[in-house]
Amino acid sequence: MANSSSRDVAVRDARTLGKPKMLALGLQHMFAMFGATVLVPAITGLSVSATLLFAGLGTLLFHLVTRFKVPAFLGSSFAFIGGYAAVKEMGMAQGLSAAEALPYACLGVFFAGVLYFVLAGLFAVFGARRVMSYFPPIVTGPIIISIGLILSGSAIANCAADWWIALLAIVIIVVSNIWGRGMVRIVPILLGVMGSYAVAALFGRADFSAVAEASWIGLPFKMSDTVFSIFSSPDWGLIVSSIITIMPIALATMVEHIGDMCAISSTVGRNYLADPGLHRTLVGDGLATSLASLFGAPANTTYGENTGVLNLTKVFDPRVIRLAAVFAVLFSFSPKFAALVSSMPTATIGGVSLVLYGMISAVGIRNVVENKVDFTASRNVIVAAIILVLAIGIKYGAGDAVSLGFTSLSGLAVAAIVGIALNAVLPGKDYEFGRDLQGDTSVDFEVNRVTDK
């Protein structure tokens, strides 16, 4: 890490910048997270306004839990996109509309957030090494791979609405991420969306009627979009499937969280894993995710974009991040802005989704590769094979789910349960959390970081 005394000077300097510069720095952090944060609801169908509201509130809660010490911003997590889509497809297969199915996915994300609390407690009592031994890369890797492959069909279907617009989004993302420089390389997804959206609008392939009708000021969410709405007439089978399908994703995002805390600690020059402690940062992240999901907003995660801004400006005062959170809350009260994001053409979403869903599977492969999983060991081959075949086979061979009499479970849910159980009982476990930092933190769902490594 860098010399701590020089970092302390940077923190103290932030407090003498004055209000105008502090406000400017806060706006900069808000715009750094803005593109990726609003893309998640645009792709999943969740509320853009609720997303901004709970990104801001979630960040403030995180700072409260971590004793106002960690300069981290929490925005929408791309890791759960597959979970939302999978549960939405299950709900629609049972006769629900997409809007009616999404709150079930949000309930699953709520329990994923609760898992952060559980893991934080287990970390405090037993230590990370013992807890993570039950969730090694041979389990989490194939599950992540399966999520991307299962969703590939929906990405192609959206692209089919207008292949030229979809291909334009894909080309812009690829070119920006591989050959771009500076900010261009940092925000390839945002550029892909803006470029294809602009061309679609230019050729009359985007409908802006909802934008014209939307008011400038309004409430960020509707009760019909929240988790509370499903309990008027709940589908308990879909509830169970949603929870079991989405909760395992949290195992990957918690490892990603650890990597982000390492990155922020390295950037600032302070060991946040020790003070305020990893247990506090996990609780803060989990609390922000659970709260957001209850009100129809995406899961939250610590944002690498804002860590990049910290490194660029050398201003590490957490108050600047809290200003960005306040700005996000203020933006959430503009339905017209939300309508503009929601009017994105289906083909644009398809092109972006094609890249993202493919990268979800690639992240799973990376998780296996960087942890040097030994596929000459029969037990590892068996665990991976059964997870992949159950997840994909049930999806395409058994009509999305299997009936257990009292309920039905998705292929992902069955694969996760069986994979964790098999890994626990089969002899020959060789994964040890904490032995290889690169492997432990290889679950990273940010496009620029995945391709840069």
Beta strands, then each sheet from edge to edge (+ up, - down):
strand 1: 74-76
strand 2: 300-302
strand 3: 401-403
strand 4: 408-410
sheet 1: 1+ 2-
sheet 2: 3+ 4-
end
